[in-house]
Amino acid sequence: MDNSQAQPWFRRLHWQILVAMALGTLVGLIGGEAVVPKIGWLGTLFIRLLKMVIVPLILTSIISGVAAVGGGRDLGRLFSKTMGYYVLSSTLAILAGLVMVNLIRPGDGANIAGSERAAIPELSTPSSPVELILGIVPENVVAAAAKPDMLSVIFFSILFGMSVAALPEKPRSSLVGFFGAAFQAMMRLTSGVIRFAPIGVFGLIARVVGTSGLESFRALALYMMTIFFGLTFHLFVTLPLLLLVLGRIRPWVHFKNMAEPLAMAFSTSSSGATLPVTLGAVENKVGVSNRISSFVLPMGATVNMDGTALYECAGVLFIAQILGVDLSLGAQLVVVITALLASIGAAAVPSAGLVIIFIVLEAVNLRGPEVEAIVGAMLAVDRPLDMYRTVVNVFSDSAGAAIIARSEGETGVDLPTPKEA
């Protein structure tokens, strides 16, 4: 059971954020623009804390996740299948978000925190696929981290993690232990920063409402609807199709077997916290062997974030629409690739996607106080979306485990009852 459920309501983070949002709205309406410089700095401080953890979180998360895989031919085959599924499902999730945000266009005509008056940033996007590939490979990793050029940092982290996995047992275990411990420390630090969220939301919402009034909430409602439709399409259309086509598995049987972990995922907003329940359901109800589940699911809780990838892509395009920035097909391709790679580094903690979205924003040179204000407004309505994203993440992990188990010759996976057969 999640410990947070035993806490009184006022100690739970999502209620604290909702209260902070209401107070920030009230203060912004009463104080107007005069209150912005007095309170807005709280939101700025919170955003700076989020940005502070990005580089070390990505480095430790990806390196520890990839390096822990180890070596061997059977393990190499399992790793290839697992990563192939993760890339496919996350890419399909991102494309669903891309289509939804271009169809609904929730940011058109919106004004959040004076974004209409903000200078449109100069986009920095590659002019060709070759330039995109060259731009991913850093000449200096330290400089890339300091900039930060997150696409290069992610690329280096994946390669370094693969190199660690290929080492002999003794040095490999030492490095895996080091980066695993560093990742746990960064997760603890990130969780601590997220606990500061209510104060940050108060400052950000007071700035938004004090500057632009209540009109910004119409755009936020459309934004929530866009994310909701994208996640729903991926959960109930894309992933069931993958179960049917790749695993010859009846989706409704898998949904039924995964009911308990999905409820846990929704309540905790953490695929990491849900992992023990997910492992139990996948082994005991879905029927996947421990050999497959113990490899695929912990790795999935670290690197397979379909809902987060969709959110990052749609969120960045939403911000661009608000700012009046028309992202070209090439720029949107950069967003898709960056969202895919950045989702690999999204830690399995609540609201981690909020941290990662800055990586995708940096990839297309969307930055500045107006961008931070919009991200802050998005945070205020993020809790229900975060809960739903986690459900999608966990279901994708379990679907991957079932599909890979079938591909490995396991026949007892997601068998229907006699009535369902």
HELIX and SHEET records of a PDB file:
HELIX    1   1 ASN A    3  ALA A    6  5                                   4    
HELIX    2   2 TRP A    9  ARG A   11  5                                   3    
HELIX    3   3 LEU A   13  GLY A   31  1                                  19    
HELIX    4   4 GLY A   32  VAL A   35  5                                   4    
HELIX    5   5 VAL A   36  ALA A   67  1                                  32    
HELIX    6   6 ARG A   73  ILE A  104  1                                  32    
HELIX    7   7 SER A  115  ARG A  117  5                                   3    
HELIX    8   8 PRO A  129  ILE A  136  1                                   8    
HELIX    9   9 VAL A  141  ALA A  146  1                                   6    
HELIX   10  10 MET A  150  ALA A  165  1                                  16    
HELIX   11  11 GLU A  169  ARG A  195  1                                  27    
HELIX   12  12 ALA A  197  SER A  212  1                                  16    
HELIX   13  13 GLY A  213  GLU A  215  5                                   3    
HELIX   14  14 SER A  216  PHE A  233  1                                  18    
HELIX   15  15 HIS A  234  THR A  238  3                                   5    
HELIX   16  16 LEU A  239  GLY A  247  1                                   9    
HELIX   17  17 PRO A  251  ASN A  257  1                                   7    
HELIX   18  18 ALA A  259  THR A  268  1                                  10    
HELIX   19  19 SER A  271  ALA A  281  1                                  11    
HELIX   20  20 VAL A  282  VAL A  286  3                                   5    
HELIX   21  21 ASN A  290  VAL A  303  1                                  14    
HELIX   22  22 ASP A  306  ILE A  322  1                                  17    
HELIX   23  23 LEU A  329  ILE A  344  1                                  16    
HELIX   24  24 ALA A  352  ALA A  363  1                                  12    
HELIX   25  25 PRO A  369  ALA A  380  1                                  12    
HELIX   26  26 ASP A  382  SER A  407  1                                  26    
END                                                                             
